[in-house]
Amino acid sequence: MERYLRVLSIFWRTTFAAEMEYRLNFVVSTLSSLGQLVGNLFGLFLFYRTGYTFAGWDWEQALIVLGIFTLFQGFSSTFLSPNLNQIVKHIQQGTLDFVLLKPISSQFWLSTYTLSPWGIPNLIFGAILIGYAGGRLGLGVSNYLFSLIPLFFGFVILYSLWFMLGAMSIWFVKIYNVTEVLRGLLEAGRFPMAAYPVAYRFFFTFVIPVAFLTTVPAEALLGRTELIWTLGAGILALALFLASRAFWQFALRFYTSASS
C-alpha cells in the first residue's frame, strides 16, 4: 500500500505541475463550470418558481442533490475522463505494452496516471452548494460525516462503470459515443429520483444506478435514508469494482500488443 501511495503521489505531482504551466486554462475552466452551474440552477428553479416541489423535496433539499451531482461532475472531469482518454490512446498507439510490463497493477496505473485540475472548480462549487443548502436546513457535522459513506460508494460505482467502458476500447477503439451516452444518462442525477415517473425511477436505480450517485447520498445527508439503501450502495459498489477488475483481465486476453 505504501508503494502505491508513493507512486500515486509522483503521478499527481508531476501531472499537476505540467498542467499548471497553462494557468489561464484554470480561469477559463472556472468560468465554464460556473456557467454550467448557473444553467443547472436555472433549470431547477423553473420547477420551483411557482411553488411546485418534487415529492418530499423542498428547494434546499433539491439543491443538495444538485450539489452532489456537481461534485460527481468534478470527480469525472478531474480523475475519470483524462485517464479514460489515455486508455484509448495507449490501445490505439500500442503503448499499452509498456504499461503491462511495469511491476504495478495495470488497472491502478491506467486509473490514476493523470488528472485534470480543470475539474476542481466543479468540486469546489458542489461543496459550496451543499454547504449553503445544509446551512439553510440546519444540518450538523454528523449529517455530513454520515453522508460520506454513500458518497464514497457512489464514487466507486461511477469509477467502475467508466473503467469498464475504457476496457471496451480493446474491441471498439472509438468508444467516445458510448461515454457520451453514459454521460447523458447520468445527467438525470441533477434532480431527486422523486422527480421522475415510476418506470424511470426503476431504470435509474436498478439498470443505470444514478440514484445511488446523488439521491441516496443526499438522503443520507438529510438523515432520512434507510439503512438498506446504504447497504445496497455498498454491495453495488463492491460488486462493480470487482467486476471492473475481472472485466479488465478478461479484456486483456484479446489485446494484441504492438510487438505481435
Secondary structure as UniProt FT lines:
FT   HELIX           2..19
FT   TURN            20..21
FT   HELIX           23..48
FT   TURN            49..50
FT   TURN            55..56
FT   HELIX           59..75
FT   HELIX           76..80
FT   HELIX           81..93
FT   TURN            94..95
FT   HELIX           96..100
FT   HELIX           106..112
FT   HELIX           117..119
FT   HELIX           120..137
FT   HELIX           141..167
FT   HELIX           168..170
FT   HELIX           176..186
FT   HELIX           187..190
FT   HELIX           193..195
FT   HELIX           198..202
FT   HELIX           203..207
FT   TURN            211..214
FT   HELIX           215..222
FT   HELIX           227..252
FT   TURN            253..254
FT   TURN            258..259
//
